[in-house]
Amino acid sequence: MELAVIGLSLLALHFGEPVSYYLTLRGNQPSCAKTHSLPFVSIIIPTYNERGRIQGKLRNVMAMYPNDRMEVIVVDSSDDGTYSEVNQVDLPNLRLIREPKRRGKVLAVRDAMEDRVGGR
């Protein structure tokens, strides 16, 4: 019984926290007057064969934060045309890093961070 309570608590925390953030932020989209005080953020999206979903993911990201206050870095190692789908998205601060072979999310994010710091 005690193990079940711990498990349910962890499950509630794992799913409840992101849902509470989403519900809090959903109604608090910053107005244009407030955006100048928001920090500039970099969002890294590692992809592998996401052709059918990547444009929707990018639209979701674009709707969550002012586009002039963020850059989106897509690290793609796909062989299904995800690269060309990303190129069709009109986002001013979109950077695309093409990896010749799939090495995993951790290395993709690390490479994007290194590229971001080195590219400054």
Contacts in CASP RR format, 6 or more apart in sequence:
PFRMAT RR
TARGET T0000
AUTHOR 0000-0000-0000
METHOD contacts of the structure
MODEL  1
MELAVIGLSLLALHFGEPVSYYLTLRGNQPSCAKTHSLPFVSIIIPTYNE
RGRIQGKLRNVMAMYPNDRMEVIVVDSSDDGTYSEVNQVDLPNLRLIREP
KRRGKVLAVRDAMEDRVGGR
25 64 0 8 1.000
30 38 0 8 1.000
30 66 0 8 1.000
32 66 0 8 1.000
35 66 0 8 1.000
35 68 0 8 1.000
35 69 0 8 1.000
38 65 0 8 1.000
38 66 0 8 1.000
38 69 0 8 1.000
39 69 0 8 1.000
40 69 0 8 1.000
40 70 0 8 1.000
40 71 0 8 1.000
41 65 0 8 1.000
41 69 0 8 1.000
41 70 0 8 1.000
41 71 0 8 1.000
42 70 0 8 1.000
42 71 0 8 1.000
42 72 0 8 1.000
42 73 0 8 1.000
42 116 0 8 1.000
43 61 0 8 1.000
43 65 0 8 1.000
43 70 0 8 1.000
43 71 0 8 1.000
43 72 0 8 1.000
43 73 0 8 1.000
44 73 0 8 1.000
44 75 0 8 1.000
44 108 0 8 1.000
44 109 0 8 1.000
44 112 0 8 1.000
44 113 0 8 1.000
45 54 0 8 1.000
45 57 0 8 1.000
45 58 0 8 1.000
45 61 0 8 1.000
45 72 0 8 1.000
45 73 0 8 1.000
45 74 0 8 1.000
45 75 0 8 1.000
46 74 0 8 1.000
46 75 0 8 1.000
46 77 0 8 1.000
46 104 0 8 1.000
46 105 0 8 1.000
46 108 0 8 1.000
46 109 0 8 1.000
46 112 0 8 1.000
47 54 0 8 1.000
47 74 0 8 1.000
47 75 0 8 1.000
47 76 0 8 1.000
47 77 0 8 1.000
47 78 0 8 1.000
47 82 0 8 1.000
47 86 0 8 1.000
48 76 0 8 1.000
48 77 0 8 1.000
48 78 0 8 1.000
48 82 0 8 1.000
48 102 0 8 1.000
48 104 0 8 1.000
49 78 0 8 1.000
49 79 0 8 1.000
49 80 0 8 1.000
49 82 0 8 1.000
50 57 0 8 1.000
50 78 0 8 1.000
50 80 0 8 1.000
50 82 0 8 1.000
50 85 0 8 1.000
51 78 0 8 1.000
51 80 0 8 1.000
51 81 0 8 1.000
51 82 0 8 1.000
51 85 0 8 1.000
52 85 0 8 1.000
54 74 0 8 1.000
54 82 0 8 1.000
54 85 0 8 1.000
54 86 0 8 1.000
55 85 0 8 1.000
55 86 0 8 1.000
55 88 0 8 1.000
55 89 0 8 1.000
58 72 0 8 1.000
58 74 0 8 1.000
58 86 0 8 1.000
58 89 0 8 1.000
58 91 0 8 1.000
58 94 0 8 1.000
59 89 0 8 1.000
61 70 0 8 1.000
61 72 0 8 1.000
62 72 0 8 1.000
62 91 0 8 1.000
67 91 0 8 1.000
67 92 0 8 1.000
67 93 0 8 1.000
68 92 0 8 1.000
68 93 0 8 1.000
70 93 0 8 1.000
71 93 0 8 1.000
71 94 0 8 1.000
71 95 0 8 1.000
72 91 0 8 1.000
72 93 0 8 1.000
72 94 0 8 1.000
72 95 0 8 1.000
73 95 0 8 1.000
73 96 0 8 1.000
73 97 0 8 1.000
73 112 0 8 1.000
73 115 0 8 1.000
73 116 0 8 1.000
74 86 0 8 1.000
74 94 0 8 1.000
74 95 0 8 1.000
74 96 0 8 1.000
74 97 0 8 1.000
75 97 0 8 1.000
75 99 0 8 1.000
75 108 0 8 1.000
75 109 0 8 1.000
75 111 0 8 1.000
75 112 0 8 1.000
76 82 0 8 1.000
76 83 0 8 1.000
76 86 0 8 1.000
76 96 0 8 1.000
76 97 0 8 1.000
76 98 0 8 1.000
76 99 0 8 1.000
77 98 0 8 1.000
77 99 0 8 1.000
77 100 0 8 1.000
77 101 0 8 1.000
77 102 0 8 1.000
77 103 0 8 1.000
77 104 0 8 1.000
77 108 0 8 1.000
83 96 0 8 1.000
83 98 0 8 1.000
86 94 0 8 1.000
86 96 0 8 1.000
87 96 0 8 1.000
95 115 0 8 1.000
97 111 0 8 1.000
97 112 0 8 1.000
97 115 0 8 1.000
99 108 0 8 1.000
99 111 0 8 1.000
END
